[in-house]
């Protein structure tokens, strides 16, 4: 974790002149499933208002200066203010994938912050971020499976790529537990549950090896078979989850 801690320290030092109200980690770093060099660093920072053009410029400069640091390409941060923290539909300034744009703070992220959020600086999430209303989390993950993941299952070319296989399976397992039990689980827990949900075990083993270390097949024949297997599983599985929700 030395490189991770060094990057976070440099990020927080660079952010300090903007007097952040709070900086939080969510995702794998907060859930205890972080793997240095493989996991992203998912952050949310709360800044004093307003986040005007000068603040945007200073944030762009900060992230540009971090670009050469180890792991910096995986550092993602969304910027809120206390007055804009409410409402999962609101879009906020975000640095991710080495650019600035706007995106929402989803009910999944909001729930993570309230349940396992790691405070890197300042106030804890409940002091600033309204809780997710009852039913909103499950409704969101069902919409995400139905409107985003299910149409993408039909795009065969995507599923020869590791990232689609990994995220597709893990996100489905996590959504299933959220719908059934109303809670969030880590990626490690999702991988443990997938065989019991009917996922192809050789593909689950492939995802686990890539994330946590182990032998990974890379020949074209396996990649094609893996894509067909994942698509054949996820399509009906998502349909069943949505129909039963």
Secondary structure, DSSP 8 states (H G I E B T S, - for coil): -HHHHHHHHHHHHHHGGG--SEEEEETHHHHT---TTTS-EEEEEE--S---HHHHHHHHHHHHHHTTSTTGGGEEEEEE-GGG-S-TT-EEEEEETTEEEEEE--HHHHHHHHHT-EEEEES-GGGTS----TTHHHHHHHHIIIIIIHHHHT-GGGGGSHHHHHHHHHHHHHHHHHHHHS----HHHHHHHHGGGT--HHHHHHHHHHHH-------HHHHHHHHHHHHHHHHHHHHHHHHH-
